[in-house]
Amino acid sequence: MASVIIHRDEETPLVVATDESPIQFQQHKSHTRDVHILSIAFLLIFLAYGAAQNLQSTLNTEEDLGTTSLGILYLSFTFFSVFASLVVRILGSKNALIVGTSGYWLYLAANLKPNWYTLVPASVYLGFCASILWVGQGTYLTSTARSHAIDNNFHEGAVIGDFNGEFWGVYTLHQFIGNLITFALLSDGQEGSTNGTTLLFVVFLSVMTFGAILTCFLHKRGDYSKGGYKHLDAGTGQSKSLKSLCRSLTGALSDVKMLLIIPLIAYSGLQHAFVWAEFTKYVVTPEIGVSGVGIAMAVYGAFDGICSLVAGRLTFGLTSITSIVSFGAFVQAVVLILLLLDFSMSSGFIGTLYILFLAALLGIGDGVLMTQLNALLGMLFKHDMEGAFAQLKIWQSATIAMVFFLAPYISFQAVIMVMLTLLCLSFCSFLWLALKVGNASSPSTS
């Protein structure tokens, strides 16, 4: 506690800690303001992109253009995530967010005239932009939470969990809102028509433009370390070197904490792709038709958002994260076992409710994983947040790309078996982390 007071005095030597000036009060207030702006900006950007992604396999079927473009996108995402931490350090987390939105805008614009010469280049560029956007998001949100905790003498782990809960709770509603917009604009039978899809993407482009503009109103943020306040957005000569990048990557992969988290990260990417590519195709569509995909994904997004908010509120440290992840793993296992056993309800209204129930459970599991993984990385990797969040996106995007490319060649049951196996392995690895590393990392999260 003493070290915190010293550094506060070093930064504002003329201000007494118990008598805050209006400027300090405004700085404290701006932390939550920036979380609100960041959350809403991502909601607007991804309600447009998420709905467009869900439509790729339906709208762009010629020579599997839609599915192939998504595979290329996530391969590009994986490759550029290796360098994303370096780019974010050079640009700064706020500028990385602003630049990152341009790729999503261009990809959506390419869907106005989809062909191999528009979608494929846009997918490659989006892979780069997505990598720096998400590394920038994780770095910015954690820096904001840590700064808020220090300035207000709050529990750091609780603030990180709270801020992640708000962000992911708002962000995950993009599936709910985006799919409702898609259903409303295409429900009159225009799904395959040029006029219907053009109107849809024009609306989405307008919404995304507003979201991108919002990121410009974020404050620049720094990170607090033992040496005082380090301004992440300023960048240093060491941060700009490839040598520093190599040390960051090798250091992360040699850290036992990261090695124990990677399996759970990989599973989180696998379950994302499973919902997008397999669940909608083999579970939802046969039971309630193509028109039911939008409703099922809306339910998925709604429960994902609610669970993210609740899980974030309940997060205060490694102990709470362990309990919440255990619950999420159990929920995911229940869904996979039901699907593996081919358990089904009677057709009709009860059958539809059962499918929506499975979608809700998958949303709950995703809400748990996304909030807790981001909070965990922010707590355990304070001195290299960019590198930690880059690892998150490298492994997530790699497994997503694998599903898009390999799913057509393996059966649905085989995919579920792979998911169950990885879920068990990743959960055991996570418990090992909680048991072996928890005691050592707990003091740093208080």
C-alpha positions as CSV (number, residue, x, y, z in Angstrom):
1,M,0.0,0.0,0.0
2,A,2.9,2.3,0.8
3,S,4.4,2.0,-2.6
4,V,1.1,2.9,-4.2
5,I,0.9,6.1,-2.1
6,I,4.4,7.0,-3.0
7,H,3.8,6.7,-6.7
8,R,0.6,8.7,-6.4
9,D,2.5,11.5,-4.7
10,E,5.2,11.3,-7.3
11,E,2.7,11.9,-10.1
12,T,0.7,14.6,-8.2
13,P,3.0,16.0,-5.5
14,L,0.9,19.1,-4.7
15,V,-2.3,17.1,-4.1
16,V,-3.1,15.4,-0.8
17,A,-4.4,11.8,-1.3
18,T,-7.5,12.4,0.9
19,D,-8.5,15.7,-0.7
20,E,-8.9,15.1,-4.4
21,S,-8.9,18.0,-6.8
22,P,-11.6,18.3,-9.5
23,I,-9.0,17.2,-12.1
24,Q,-8.3,14.0,-10.2
25,F,-12.1,13.3,-9.8
26,Q,-12.5,13.8,-13.5
27,Q,-9.7,11.3,-14.2
28,H,-11.3,8.7,-12.0
29,K,-14.7,9.2,-13.6
30,S,-13.2,8.9,-17.1
31,H,-12.1,5.3,-16.3
32,T,-15.7,4.0,-16.3
33,R,-16.6,6.4,-19.1
34,D,-14.0,4.8,-21.3
35,V,-15.2,1.3,-20.5
36,H,-18.7,2.4,-21.5
37,I,-17.5,3.8,-24.8
38,L,-15.3,0.8,-25.6
39,S,-18.1,-1.6,-24.9
40,I,-20.7,0.2,-27.0
41,A,-18.1,0.7,-29.9
42,F,-17.4,-3.0,-30.0
43,L,-21.1,-3.8,-29.8
44,L,-21.9,-1.7,-32.9
45,I,-18.9,-2.9,-34.8
46,F,-19.5,-6.6,-34.2
47,L,-23.3,-6.7,-34.4
48,A,-22.6,-5.7,-38.1
49,Y,-19.6,-8.0,-38.6
50,G,-21.0,-11.0,-36.6
51,A,-24.2,-11.0,-38.6
52,A,-22.3,-10.8,-41.9
53,Q,-20.0,-13.6,-40.8
54,N,-23.1,-15.8,-40.0
55,L,-24.4,-15.2,-43.5
56,Q,-21.2,-16.1,-45.4
57,S,-22.0,-19.8,-45.9
58,T,-25.5,-18.9,-46.9
59,L,-25.0,-15.9,-49.3
60,N,-21.6,-16.6,-50.9
61,T,-22.0,-20.3,-51.8
62,E,-20.4,-20.2,-55.3
63,E,-17.2,-22.2,-55.1
64,D,-17.5,-22.0,-51.2
65,L,-16.4,-18.4,-51.4
66,G,-18.0,-17.5,-48.0
67,T,-16.5,-20.4,-46.0
68,T,-13.1,-20.1,-47.7
69,S,-12.9,-16.4,-47.1
70,L,-13.5,-17.0,-43.4
71,G,-10.8,-19.7,-43.3
72,I,-8.4,-17.3,-44.9
73,L,-9.4,-14.6,-42.5
74,Y,-8.6,-16.7,-39.4
75,L,-5.4,-17.9,-40.9
76,S,-4.4,-14.3,-41.5
77,F,-5.6,-13.5,-37.9
78,T,-3.4,-16.3,-36.5
79,F,-0.3,-15.2,-38.5
80,F,-0.5,-11.4,-37.7
81,S,-1.3,-12.1,-34.0
82,V,2.3,-13.2,-33.7
83,F,3.4,-9.6,-34.4
84,A,0.3,-7.9,-32.9
85,S,1.9,-7.1,-29.6
86,L,4.8,-5.3,-31.3
87,V,2.4,-3.2,-33.5
88,V,0.2,-2.3,-30.5
89,R,3.3,-1.2,-28.5
90,I,4.3,1.0,-31.4
91,L,0.9,2.5,-32.1
92,G,-0.4,2.5,-28.6
93,S,-3.5,0.7,-27.5
94,K,-5.9,3.5,-28.4
95,N,-4.5,4.0,-31.9
96,A,-4.5,0.2,-32.4
97,L,-8.2,0.2,-31.7
98,I,-8.8,3.0,-34.2
99,V,-6.7,1.3,-37.0
100,G,-8.2,-2.1,-36.3
101,T,-11.7,-1.0,-37.0
102,S,-10.8,-0.1,-40.6
103,G,-10.4,-3.8,-41.5
104,Y,-13.9,-4.7,-40.3
105,W,-15.3,-1.7,-42.3
106,L,-13.5,-2.8,-45.5
107,Y,-14.6,-6.4,-45.1
108,L,-18.2,-5.4,-44.8
109,A,-17.9,-3.1,-47.8
110,A,-16.5,-6.0,-49.8
111,N,-19.7,-7.9,-49.2
112,L,-21.6,-5.3,-51.3
113,K,-19.9,-6.9,-54.3
114,P,-18.6,-10.3,-53.1
115,N,-16.1,-12.1,-55.3
116,W,-12.6,-13.6,-55.1
117,Y,-11.0,-10.2,-55.9
118,T,-12.9,-8.3,-53.1
119,L,-13.5,-10.8,-50.3
120,V,-10.2,-12.5,-50.2
121,P,-7.9,-9.4,-50.0
122,A,-10.4,-7.9,-47.5
123,S,-10.2,-11.1,-45.4
124,V,-6.4,-11.0,-45.3
125,Y,-6.4,-7.3,-44.3
126,L,-9.1,-8.0,-41.7
127,G,-6.9,-10.7,-40.2
128,F,-4.2,-8.0,-39.5
129,C,-6.7,-5.5,-38.2
130,A,-8.4,-8.0,-36.0
131,S,-5.1,-9.0,-34.4
132,I,-4.2,-5.5,-33.3
133,L,-7.8,-4.6,-32.4
134,W,-8.1,-7.5,-29.9
135,V,-4.7,-7.2,-28.4
136,G,-5.3,-3.4,-28.1
137,Q,-8.7,-4.1,-26.5
138,G,-7.3,-6.5,-23.9
139,T,-4.4,-4.1,-23.1
140,Y,-6.5,-1.0,-23.0
141,L,-9.3,-2.5,-20.8
142,T,-6.8,-4.0,-18.3
143,S,-4.8,-0.8,-18.1
144,T,-8.0,1.2,-17.5
145,A,-9.1,-1.3,-14.8
146,R,-5.7,-1.3,-13.0
147,S,-5.5,2.6,-13.1
148,H,-9.0,2.8,-11.7
149,A,-8.2,0.4,-8.9
150,I,-5.0,2.3,-8.0
151,D,-6.5,5.7,-8.1
152,N,-9.5,4.7,-5.9
153,N,-7.8,2.1,-3.7
154,F,-10.1,-0.6,-4.9
155,H,-9.3,-4.4,-5.1
156,E,-7.5,-4.8,-8.4
157,G,-8.8,-8.2,-9.3
158,A,-12.4,-7.2,-8.6
159,V,-12.1,-4.1,-10.8
160,I,-10.6,-6.2,-13.6
161,G,-13.4,-8.7,-13.3
162,D,-16.0,-5.9,-13.2
163,F,-14.7,-4.1,-16.2
164,N,-14.4,-7.3,-18.2
165,G,-17.9,-8.3,-17.2
166,E,-19.3,-5.0,-18.5
167,F,-17.3,-5.2,-21.7
168,W,-18.1,-8.8,-22.6
169,G,-21.7,-8.5,-21.4
170,V,-22.3,-5.6,-23.8
171,Y,-20.2,-6.9,-26.6
172,T,-21.8,-10.4,-26.7
173,L,-25.2,-8.8,-27.2
174,H,-24.0,-8.2,-30.8
175,Q,-25.2,-11.7,-31.7
176,F,-28.7,-11.0,-30.3
177,I,-29.1,-7.5,-31.9
178,G,-27.3,-8.3,-35.2
179,N,-29.4,-11.4,-35.9
180,L,-32.6,-9.6,-35.1
181,I,-31.7,-6.9,-37.6
182,T,-30.9,-9.6,-40.2
183,F,-34.2,-11.4,-39.5
184,A,-36.1,-8.1,-39.8
185,L,-34.6,-7.1,-43.1
186,L,-34.5,-10.5,-44.7
187,S,-37.7,-12.1,-43.3
188,D,-39.8,-11.1,-46.3
189,G,-38.0,-13.6,-48.5
190,Q,-35.3,-11.2,-49.7
191,E,-32.4,-13.3,-48.3
192,G,-31.2,-14.4,-51.7
193,S,-32.0,-11.2,-53.5
194,T,-29.5,-8.5,-54.4
195,N,-31.7,-5.7,-53.1
196,G,-32.3,-7.3,-49.7
197,T,-28.7,-8.1,-49.0
198,T,-27.5,-4.7,-50.3
199,L,-29.8,-2.9,-47.9
200,L,-28.7,-5.1,-45.1
201,F,-25.0,-4.4,-45.6
202,V,-25.6,-0.6,-46.1
203,V,-27.4,-0.6,-42.7
204,F,-24.5,-2.5,-41.1
205,L,-21.9,-0.2,-42.6
206,S,-23.6,2.8,-41.2
207,V,-23.8,1.2,-37.7
208,M,-20.1,0.1,-37.9
209,T,-19.0,3.6,-39.0
210,F,-20.6,5.0,-35.8
211,G,-18.9,2.4,-33.7
212,A,-15.5,3.1,-35.3
213,I,-16.0,6.9,-34.6
214,L,-16.6,6.2,-31.0
215,T,-13.1,4.7,-30.5
216,C,-11.7,8.1,-31.3
217,F,-13.2,9.5,-28.0
218,L,-11.3,7.1,-25.8
219,H,-8.6,8.5,-23.5
220,K,-5.0,7.3,-23.9
221,R,-4.1,5.0,-21.1
222,G,-0.9,4.0,-19.3
223,D,-0.1,0.9,-17.1
224,Y,1.0,1.0,-13.5
225,S,4.1,-0.9,-12.6
226,K,6.7,-1.0,-9.8
227,G,8.6,1.8,-11.4
228,G,5.7,4.1,-11.5
229,Y,3.3,4.9,-14.4
230,K,4.4,3.5,-17.7
231,H,2.6,5.1,-20.6
232,L,1.8,2.3,-23.0
233,D,0.8,4.6,-25.8
234,A,4.1,6.4,-25.9
235,G,6.2,3.4,-26.9
236,T,9.9,2.9,-26.4
237,G,12.9,2.0,-28.5
238,Q,13.0,-1.5,-26.9
239,S,9.3,-2.0,-27.5
240,K,9.8,-1.3,-31.2
241,S,12.5,-3.8,-31.8
242,L,12.0,-7.3,-33.2
243,K,14.3,-8.6,-30.6
244,S,11.9,-7.4,-27.9
245,L,9.1,-9.2,-29.8
246,C,11.0,-12.5,-29.9
247,R,11.8,-12.2,-26.2
248,S,8.1,-11.6,-25.5
249,L,6.9,-14.6,-27.5
250,T,9.5,-17.0,-26.2
251,G,9.1,-15.7,-22.7
252,A,5.3,-16.3,-22.9
253,L,5.8,-19.8,-24.2
254,S,8.4,-20.7,-21.6
255,D,6.1,-19.4,-18.7
256,V,4.4,-22.3,-17.0
257,K,1.3,-20.1,-16.4
258,M,0.8,-19.4,-20.1
259,L,1.5,-23.0,-21.0
260,L,-1.3,-24.1,-18.6
261,I,-3.7,-21.5,-19.9
262,I,-3.2,-22.2,-23.7
263,P,-5.3,-25.4,-23.8
264,L,-8.3,-23.5,-22.4
265,I,-7.7,-20.7,-24.9
266,A,-7.6,-23.2,-27.7
267,Y,-10.9,-24.7,-26.5
268,S,-12.5,-21.3,-26.4
269,G,-11.7,-20.8,-30.0
270,L,-12.9,-24.3,-30.9
271,Q,-16.3,-23.8,-29.3
272,H,-16.7,-20.4,-31.1
273,A,-16.2,-22.1,-34.4
274,F,-18.4,-25.0,-33.4
275,V,-21.3,-22.7,-32.7
276,W,-20.8,-20.7,-36.0
277,A,-20.2,-23.6,-38.3
278,E,-21.4,-26.9,-36.8
279,F,-24.2,-26.2,-34.3
280,T,-26.2,-24.0,-36.7
281,K,-25.7,-26.4,-39.6
282,Y,-26.3,-29.8,-38.0
283,V,-28.5,-29.1,-35.0
284,V,-30.5,-25.9,-35.5
285,T,-31.3,-26.1,-39.3
286,P,-32.5,-29.7,-39.4
287,E,-34.9,-29.1,-36.5
288,I,-36.2,-25.6,-36.9
289,G,-35.1,-24.6,-40.4
290,V,-32.8,-21.9,-41.8
291,S,-35.0,-19.1,-40.5
292,G,-34.5,-20.5,-37.0
293,V,-30.7,-19.9,-37.1
294,G,-31.2,-16.2,-36.5
295,I,-33.4,-16.8,-33.5
296,A,-31.1,-19.5,-32.0
297,M,-28.1,-17.2,-32.4
298,A,-30.0,-14.4,-30.8
299,V,-30.8,-16.6,-27.8
300,Y,-27.1,-17.6,-27.7
301,G,-26.0,-14.0,-27.7
302,A,-28.5,-12.9,-25.1
303,F,-27.5,-15.6,-22.6
304,D,-23.8,-15.0,-23.5
305,G,-24.2,-11.3,-22.6
306,I,-26.1,-11.9,-19.4
307,C,-23.7,-14.5,-18.2
308,S,-20.7,-12.2,-19.0
309,L,-22.2,-9.5,-16.8
310,V,-22.9,-11.8,-13.9
311,A,-19.5,-13.6,-14.2
312,G,-17.7,-10.3,-14.3
313,R,-19.4,-9.1,-11.1
314,L,-18.5,-12.3,-9.3
315,T,-14.8,-12.1,-10.3
316,F,-12.4,-10.9,-7.7
317,G,-9.3,-13.2,-7.9
318,L,-8.0,-16.6,-8.9
319,T,-10.3,-18.4,-6.5
320,S,-13.5,-17.0,-7.9
321,I,-12.2,-17.5,-11.5
322,T,-11.6,-21.2,-10.7
323,S,-15.2,-21.6,-9.4
324,I,-16.7,-19.8,-12.4
325,V,-14.6,-21.6,-15.0
326,S,-15.6,-24.9,-13.4
327,F,-19.3,-24.0,-13.8
328,G,-18.8,-23.0,-17.4
329,A,-16.9,-26.2,-18.2
330,F,-19.7,-28.3,-16.7
331,V,-22.3,-26.5,-18.8
332,Q,-20.3,-27.0,-22.0
333,A,-19.8,-30.7,-21.1
334,V,-23.6,-31.2,-20.6
335,V,-24.3,-29.8,-24.1
336,L,-21.6,-31.8,-25.8
337,I,-22.7,-35.1,-24.1
338,L,-26.4,-34.5,-25.1
339,L,-25.3,-33.9,-28.7
340,L,-23.0,-36.9,-28.7
341,L,-25.8,-39.1,-27.4
342,D,-28.0,-37.6,-30.1
343,F,-30.6,-36.8,-27.5
344,S,-33.6,-35.0,-28.9
345,M,-37.1,-33.9,-27.9
346,S,-40.3,-34.3,-29.8
347,S,-40.7,-32.1,-32.9
348,G,-42.8,-29.0,-32.8
349,F,-42.8,-26.4,-30.1
350,I,-41.1,-28.6,-27.4
351,G,-38.4,-29.5,-29.9
352,T,-37.8,-25.9,-30.8
353,L,-37.5,-25.0,-27.1
354,Y,-35.0,-27.7,-26.6
355,I,-32.8,-26.4,-29.4
356,L,-33.0,-22.9,-28.0
357,F,-32.1,-24.3,-24.5
358,L,-28.9,-25.8,-26.0
359,A,-28.1,-22.5,-27.6
360,A,-28.6,-20.7,-24.2
361,L,-26.3,-23.2,-22.5
362,L,-23.6,-22.6,-25.1
363,G,-24.0,-18.9,-24.6
364,I,-23.5,-19.3,-20.9
365,G,-20.4,-21.3,-21.4
366,D,-19.0,-18.8,-23.8
367,G,-19.7,-15.9,-21.4
368,V,-17.8,-17.7,-18.7
369,L,-14.8,-18.4,-20.8
370,M,-14.4,-15.0,-22.4
371,T,-14.7,-13.0,-19.2
372,Q,-12.5,-15.3,-17.1
373,L,-9.8,-15.8,-19.7
374,N,-9.4,-12.1,-20.2
375,A,-9.5,-11.3,-16.5
376,L,-7.0,-14.1,-15.7
377,L,-4.5,-12.9,-18.3
378,G,-4.8,-9.3,-17.1
379,M,-4.1,-10.5,-13.5
380,L,-1.2,-12.9,-14.2
381,F,0.7,-11.0,-16.9
382,K,0.9,-7.4,-15.8
383,H,4.3,-6.7,-17.3
384,D,3.6,-8.0,-20.8
385,M,-0.2,-7.6,-21.4
386,E,0.3,-7.1,-25.1
387,G,2.2,-10.4,-25.4
388,A,-0.4,-12.3,-23.2
389,F,-3.4,-11.0,-25.2
390,A,-1.5,-11.8,-28.4
391,Q,-1.2,-15.4,-27.3
392,L,-4.9,-15.4,-26.6
393,K,-5.7,-14.5,-30.1
394,I,-3.0,-16.7,-31.7
395,W,-4.4,-19.8,-30.2
396,Q,-8.1,-18.9,-30.6
397,S,-7.8,-17.9,-34.2
398,A,-5.7,-20.9,-35.1
399,T,-8.3,-23.4,-33.8
400,I,-11.1,-21.4,-35.5
401,A,-9.3,-21.6,-38.8
402,M,-8.7,-25.3,-38.4
403,V,-12.5,-25.9,-37.9
404,F,-13.4,-23.9,-41.0
405,F,-10.9,-25.9,-43.1
406,L,-11.3,-29.4,-41.6
407,A,-14.9,-29.5,-40.6
408,P,-16.2,-30.4,-44.1
409,Y,-13.9,-33.6,-44.1
410,I,-14.9,-35.0,-40.6
411,S,-18.2,-36.0,-39.2
412,F,-20.2,-34.0,-36.7
413,Q,-19.8,-36.7,-34.1
414,A,-16.0,-36.6,-34.5
415,V,-16.0,-32.9,-33.9
416,I,-17.9,-33.3,-30.7
417,M,-15.5,-36.0,-29.5
418,V,-12.5,-33.7,-30.2
419,M,-14.3,-30.9,-28.3
420,L,-15.0,-33.2,-25.3
421,T,-11.4,-34.4,-25.2
422,L,-10.0,-30.9,-25.4
423,L,-12.4,-29.6,-22.8
424,C,-11.3,-32.3,-20.3
425,L,-7.6,-31.7,-21.0
426,S,-7.9,-27.9,-20.8
427,F,-9.9,-28.0,-17.6
428,C,-7.4,-30.3,-16.0
429,S,-4.6,-28.0,-17.1
430,F,-6.5,-25.0,-15.7
431,L,-7.0,-26.7,-12.3
432,W,-3.2,-27.4,-12.3
433,L,-2.6,-23.7,-12.8
434,A,-5.0,-22.9,-9.9
435,L,-3.3,-25.4,-7.6
436,K,0.4,-24.9,-8.5
437,V,0.5,-21.2,-9.5
438,G,-2.4,-19.8,-7.6
439,N,-0.7,-19.2,-4.2
440,A,2.2,-17.4,-5.9
441,S,0.0,-15.2,-8.1
442,S,-2.7,-14.3,-5.5
443,P,-0.7,-11.6,-3.8
444,S,-0.2,-9.8,-7.1
445,T,-4.0,-9.6,-7.7
446,S,-4.9,-8.1,-4.4
